Amino acid sequence: MEFTAENKQGMRAKWCSLGATLMEWHVPDRDGELTDVVLGFDEEAGYLSPDNQHFGATTGRYANRIAGGKFALNGVIYQLATNNGPNHLHGGVERSLDRVEWDAEAFDDNGARGVRFAYVSPDGEEGYPGELSLTVTYTLTDAGAMRIEYEATTDAATPVNLTNHTYFNLAGAGAATVLDHELRLDADNYTPKDATGIPTGEIASVEETPLDFRKRKRLGARIGEFTGHEADGYDHNYVLNGQIGTRRLIAELWEPESGRVLRCFTDQPGVQLYTGNFLWGQTCKAGQKYAKHSAVCLETQHYPDSPNQPEFPSTILHPGETYRQVCVYEIGVE
C-alpha cells in the first residue's frame, strides 16, 4: 500500500507499507524546481527485488552488524542469520523489518501530514527474543522537514536498534556521484572496525584521518585514501558529540549546484555514514541506474555490535520500558 503527502512549500513525499519505506521526496532547488532526492523504486513491488539495498526502509530489529550473528542475554545465547559475511546485518534475511508489511494510516493534523506505520514482530522472528510492538511515524512538515519517530515495547528483554536507510542525492536521484556533495559532521570520534565491519571496541579520534568532517568538506576529498577492507569508501560509525537522548543537529550536507542543503537531527549516540559503496548500476526508479557512490546515507542509530560490547551504550529493551527515537531530515536551500 502506498501513501503520499504534500506540504505548503510543494514538497511531496511517498511511502509504502512494505518496510515502512520512504519511496520519494521531491524538494525544490534554489530556483524552486522540484526534484526527487531519494533512491528507490517506482512501485512497492520493486522493494522485493534483489536490486533493493534497503532503499528508504525502516531497518531492524537491529540495524547495522552483530558479530557472528549471535549474542548472549540473560544466560541464553541467541543465534541470528549471518547475512553479511560471518555477521548479522540489518535484522536478518526473510523477516527483517524492511521485508515485512506494516499496518499503516495516513494523517493530516494542523499542517502535519504523514503516515503512521505499526507492526508486531513475534517472539523468535529472525531469531530475536520477545514479541516486539513497533510504530514508526513519518511527518512531512510545512517547514521542510521529514520527522521520523520510533517507538517499541517488548514482553521479553531484547536488543533494539532502529534506523532509516534512505539514500540521498541532493542533485536528484540517479544523478552523478555524491562525491562533490559537502558534509559537516559533529563527531570527534568513531569506532574503528575489523575487516568484516565489526567494531574493535576502541573509540578513536577522527583527527588527521579521512573521517574528519568537523569542518565542511567534499565527500570525495579524501575517499581515495582508504585502503584494504575500507577501500570502497565511507561505511563508518561515528560517535556523535552531545548528550544521548537529546535531539541535536549532527550533520549538514550541501549540494552546491542546486543549492540544496540537508540538516540531520538525532537523539542517538551514533550515525553510520555510508557512501553507496555497493551500488552497482542496478536499474531502479524511472529507469535510472544507480552507480557506485551515487548516494549517501546518514543512518542515525546506536553503535554496531552493541549487544556484544558492554562498554557501548546499551541497546537492550526490557518489559515495561519504551524504546523511543526521533530523527529529523530537514531540506532547504542556500
FENDARA-V246908 format. One record per residue. N is the residue number from 1. SS is DSSP state (H for helix, E for strand, L for the rest). OMEGA is omega in whole degrees, -180 to 180 (NA if undefined). NEAR is the number of other ideal C-beta (glycine too) atoms within 10 Angstrom. Layout:
n,ss,omega,near
N,SS,OMEGA,NEAR
N,SS,OMEGA,NEAR
This chain:
n,ss,omega,near
1,L,-177,13
2,E,-177,15
3,E,178,20
4,E,175,14
5,E,178,19
6,E,178,12
7,L,-176,21
8,L,177,11
9,L,-175,17
10,L,173,11
11,L,178,20
12,E,177,16
13,E,179,24
14,E,180,20
15,E,170,28
16,E,-175,27
17,L,174,18
18,E,179,21
19,L,-176,29
20,L,-164,32
21,E,169,29
22,E,-176,25
23,E,-176,28
24,E,171,21
25,E,-178,23
26,E,-176,18
27,E,-178,26
28,E,169,19
29,L,-176,18
30,L,176,12
31,L,179,8
32,L,-179,9
33,L,-178,11
34,E,176,14
35,E,175,18
36,E,-172,21
37,L,179,26
38,E,-180,26
39,L,179,28
40,L,-178,26
41,L,-179,23
42,L,-175,14
43,L,-177,11
44,H,-177,17
45,H,-180,10
46,H,-177,18
47,H,172,21
48,H,-178,12
49,L,173,12
50,L,176,6
51,L,-178,16
52,L,176,21
53,L,179,20
54,L,-177,26
55,L,172,28
56,L,-167,27
57,L,165,28
58,E,-170,27
59,E,180,24
60,L,17,28
61,L,178,28
62,E,175,31
63,L,-178,28
64,L,-166,28
65,E,169,25
66,E,-173,27
67,H,177,20
68,H,-177,16
69,H,-179,19
70,E,175,16
71,E,177,26
72,E,180,10
73,E,-179,16
74,L,175,8
75,L,180,5
76,E,176,9
77,E,180,8
78,E,179,17
79,E,179,11
80,L,176,23
81,L,172,18
82,L,-172,17
83,L,177,17
84,E,-170,16
85,L,-179,11
86,L,-169,12
87,E,175,22
88,E,-177,27
89,E,168,23
90,L,169,26
91,L,175,31
92,L,-168,23
93,L,-171,14
94,L,-176,10
95,L,170,18
96,L,-172,26
97,H,178,28
98,H,-177,23
99,H,-177,19
100,L,176,18
101,E,178,14
102,L,166,23
103,E,-175,13
104,E,178,19
105,E,176,11
106,E,177,14
107,E,174,14
108,E,-171,9
109,E,177,8
110,L,177,6
111,L,175,12
112,E,-174,15
113,E,179,21
114,E,-176,24
115,E,174,26
116,E,-180,18
117,E,178,24
118,E,179,15
119,E,174,21
120,E,179,12
121,E,-175,23
122,L,176,10
123,L,178,13
124,L,-180,12
125,H,-176,20
126,H,175,21
127,H,-177,17
128,L,177,26
129,L,172,19
130,L,170,23
131,L,-175,16
132,E,179,24
133,E,-172,15
134,E,165,23
135,E,174,16
136,E,-177,26
137,E,174,19
138,E,176,25
139,E,173,21
140,E,-175,25
141,L,177,18
142,L,178,13
143,L,177,13
144,L,-178,18
145,E,169,18
146,E,-178,24
147,E,-179,18
148,E,-178,24
149,E,-179,16
150,E,170,20
151,E,178,16
152,E,173,22
153,E,-176,19
154,E,175,26
155,L,175,13
156,L,-179,15
157,L,-177,15
158,E,175,26
159,E,178,24
160,L,177,23
161,E,-175,25
162,L,173,27
163,E,172,29
164,E,-173,26
165,L,178,23
166,L,174,26
167,L,-178,23
168,E,163,24
169,L,-173,26
170,L,171,27
171,L,-179,21
172,L,178,20
173,L,-179,25
174,L,177,20
175,L,-179,18
176,L,-177,13
177,L,179,20
178,L,-174,24
179,L,174,16
180,L,168,15
181,L,179,23
182,E,-173,18
183,E,164,22
184,E,-175,16
185,E,-174,24
186,L,-180,17
187,L,176,22
188,L,-173,15
189,E,176,16
190,E,178,25
191,L,176,21
192,L,-174,16
193,E,176,19
194,L,-175,11
195,L,179,9
196,L,177,13
197,L,-179,21
198,L,178,22
199,E,178,22
200,L,-176,12
201,L,180,13
202,L,167,11
203,L,-172,15
204,E,179,14
205,E,174,12
206,L,-177,18
207,L,177,10
208,L,174,7
209,L,175,14
210,L,-178,17
211,L,-176,22
212,L,175,16
213,L,-179,24
214,L,170,14
215,L,-177,8
216,L,-175,12
217,E,175,15
218,E,176,16
219,L,-177,21
220,L,-173,16
221,L,-175,14
222,L,-177,15
223,H,180,19
224,H,180,11
225,H,178,10
226,L,180,18
227,L,175,7
228,H,-175,6
229,H,178,12
230,H,-168,19
231,L,-177,11
232,L,180,14
233,L,-177,22
234,L,171,23
235,E,-166,19
236,E,175,24
237,E,177,27
238,E,174,25
239,E,-171,19
240,L,172,23
241,L,179,13
242,L,-173,15
243,L,175,10
244,L,-180,12
245,L,178,11
246,L,-179,8
247,L,-178,15
248,E,176,12
249,E,-177,14
250,E,-178,24
251,E,172,23
252,E,-177,18
253,E,-177,24
254,E,169,18
255,L,-168,23
256,L,-175,14
257,L,-179,12
258,L,-175,20
259,L,-179,15
260,E,174,25
261,E,177,18
262,E,174,22
263,E,-177,17
264,E,178,20
265,E,178,17
266,E,171,27
267,L,-177,19
268,L,-179,22
269,L,-174,21
270,E,172,27
271,E,176,26
272,E,175,21
273,E,-177,22
274,E,-174,21
275,L,174,26
276,L,-173,25
277,L,-175,16
278,L,165,11
279,L,-170,21
280,L,179,12
281,L,179,10
282,E,-180,16
283,E,-174,14
284,L,-174,21
285,H,176,19
286,H,179,10
287,H,-179,8
288,L,175,19
289,E,-176,12
290,E,-178,24
291,L,175,16
292,L,178,15
293,L,180,21
294,L,176,23
295,L,178,27
296,E,176,25
297,E,171,23
298,E,-172,23
299,E,-178,23
300,E,-170,26
301,E,167,26
302,L,-176,25
303,L,174,24
304,L,172,27
305,L,180,26
306,H,179,24
307,H,179,24
308,H,-176,17
309,L,-172,18
310,L,178,8
311,L,176,9
312,L,175,21
313,L,-174,14
314,L,175,11
315,L,-178,24
316,E,176,15
317,E,-178,21
318,L,174,12
319,L,-178,11
320,L,177,8
321,L,174,13
322,L,173,10
323,E,176,17
324,E,176,11
325,E,174,23
326,E,172,16
327,E,178,25
328,E,170,20
329,E,-178,25
330,E,-178,17
331,E,176,20
332,E,179,16
333,E,174,16
334,L,NA,10
